[in-house]
Amino acid sequence: MAEYDLQCFAQSGNAYKVALMLELSKASWTPIWVDFFNGATRAQDFRNDQNEMGEIPVLKHGETQLTQSAVILEYLAQQLGTFGWDTEEERREILRWLFWDNHKLTNYVATLRFLRAMAKTGETDVTRFFEGRANAALKVLDQRLENKSFLVGNRPTIADLSVCGYLFWPEEIGVDFGPYSNVNAWLLRIKALPGWVAPYELMPGHPLPTPTDH
C-alpha cells in the first residue's frame, strides 16, 4: 500500500506540481484519477469529504488530508526532505515564488490553456487579455532566471516545481515561448532531473475519456 494517495487528473498542472514532487523524490505514492471534466469535483460528496473548494489536487498521507498545491508542496518538502530550504531566508523566498506562481503565472496560463485547448472558445477579447497577462508573467520569470539555474539558490526547490507545473504544454497554451530563452533553458534543466516524467505520462486520464467510456 502506497504511503501517499494523490487525487489528480492528467490535464491538471496543479496536480502535476505535486505528482512531480512525489515522483522526483522517489516517494511511495498512488495517483487516483478524478473525473474532473464530468463534474466529479463539483459533486457535493466530493466537497463534503475531499475538498470544500471543489478543486484538485487532494493529498492523503495517513490521517492527514491536504489541498492546494503550494500547501502540499511545503508539507512534502518537510516530510520527504527533498526540494526544500536550508535557511529561513530561503524558506521565505520559496514561499514568495509559490505565491507569485499561484497569483501571477498559473492563474493566467492555466485559464488561457483551458479556454483554448479544452473549452475551445476561439480567439476572443478574453483570450487576448489572458495571453497578455501570461506573457507579462513569463517576462518576470525569464528575468529572474538570467544567470540563474533555478529560482532559489543553486538547486531545484518546490518553487521550481510549482512554477513549472503549467509550462510543459506550450502548444496548448498557445503562447510563443521563443523569446524566453532563460525559461526554456530552465525547463530543460527540470526535464533532465532524474525521474522526470511528462504530465500526460505521470497521471491518469489522458487522453480525455469519450462519452462511451462512462
N, C-alpha and C positions, 0 to 999 in steps of 0.2 A: 504493500500500500504506500502510495507516494506521500511525502511529508507535506507538500503544498498542493492545493487544488486551485486552479485559476479558471474562473468563468470568463469566456472570451469568444471572439469570432474573428475570422481571418482578416476581415476588412478593417478592423479597428486598430488605428495607430496607438491609441491609449493602452489597449490591451497588449499590443506588441511591445511597448516600453517595458512592461512587467515580464512578459514572456521571454524577451531577450535577456533581461537581467537574470532570470532563473536559469536559462539555458547557458549563458556565458559563465555563470557561477557553478555550473555542474550540480545544481540542486536537484533533489528528488521531487518532481512535480508532474502533475497531470493536467492537460488542457481539457476543459469541459465546454463543449460548444453550446452557445446560447443563440437561439434563432431570432436575432435582433430584427431582421427585416420583415418578419412576420409577427412582430409585436410582442415578443416574449418579455422584454424588459418593461413594457407598459402594463402588463398584467398585474392585477392587484396582489396576487400571491407572491410575485417576484418583489414587488415594492414592500410588502409586509415582511418577507423572510430574508431577502437578499440585500436590496438597496432601495431605500425610500426615494432616492433621486431618480430611479429608473435608468441607471447607467451601468455600463461595463467599463473596466474590469471589476471583478469581485475576487478577492484572495481569501482563501480559508487555510489557516495554519493551526491545527489543533482546535482550541476553543476560541481562537482569535479570528475575527472576520473583518476585513478592511476593504474600503472602496476609495476611489480617487487615486490615480496613478502616482502622483507625487508623494502622497502619504505612504502608499505601498512600497515605493522605491526606497524611501528613507527607512522604513521598517526592515526591508530585506537587507539593506546595507549593514544594518546593525546585527541582524540575525545571522547573515551569511559571512560577514566580514570581508565583503568584496565591494569594489567601486564606491567606497565611502571616503571619509575625510581623515586627515591626520591631526588637524587642529580645529579649534572652534572658529577661527577665522575662515578656514576652508569650508567648514560646515555652513557658515552664513553665506559664503559666496556661492556654494552649490544651491542653497535654498533660493538665492536671488535669481539664478538662472532657471530653476524649476518654476518659480512664479512667473518669470518673464515668458517662458515657453508656453505655459497654460494660457496666459492672457494675450500675448502679442504674436505668437507664432502658431501654435496648434489651433487656437481659436479661429484664425482666419484660413490657414491652409486646409484644415480638416473640412471646414464648411465649404470652401471653394471646390475641393475634390468631390464632396458629396453632391453638390449641385451639378457639376459637370459629368462625373463618371457614373453616378448612381441615380439621382433624380432626373438627369438628362434634361435640364431646363433650357439648354441652348444658351447663347450669349445674351446677357441682359445687363441692365444697369447694376443689378446686384452682383453678378459675377465680376463685372469690371471693377466694382468697388472692392470686393474681396481680393481680387488679383493685385490691386494697388497696395492693399494692406499687407498681403503676403510678401510682395517684393520689398516693402519697407522693412519688414522683419528680417528677411534674408540678407538685406544690406547690413543690418546691425550685426547679424551672425557672422557674415563674411569679414567685417571689420574686426570683430573680436578674435577671429582665427588667423588674422595676419601675424605671421611669425610665431604661431602657437599650434602645437599638435592637438591639444584638447582644451576644453573650455576652462577648466580649473586645474592648476598645477601642471605637471608634466606627464599625467597618466589619465586614462579614461575614468570618469566617475558617473554617478547616477545623473549628473547634469547632462552629460553627453547622451546617455541612454534615453533620457526624456526628450531632449531637443531633436534627436534624430528620428524619433518614432514615426513621424508622418512624412519623412523626406525620401523614403525609398520607393515612392510611387510618382515620380515626376511626370510620367506620361498621363496619369490620371488627374493630377493636379492641374496640368496644362500651363505651368509657368516655365519659362526658359531658364534653366539653371546655368546656362553657358557663362553669363557674366560673373558668376560667383565661384571663382576658381578655388578660393580657400575653403568654401563649403564642400565643393566636390572632392578636394583632396582629403578633407576630414572624413567624409562619408566613406572613402576608400580605406582609410585607416580603421574605421569601425568595422567595415566588412572584412578586414584582414585579421580581426581579433579571433583567436582560436575558439571555435564553436559557434561562430556567427551563422545564423540561418535567416533566410529571407522570410518576410511575414506570411506570405501565402503558403510557405512550406512548414512554418513553425506552428501555426494554429489551424484548427479545423474550420470548414465552412466555405472553402474555395474549390471550384467555382460556386457561385451562388446556386442554391438548390432551385430546381424548377418546381412549378406547382404540382407536378405528378410525383414529386419526391415526398410529399406530405400525406 
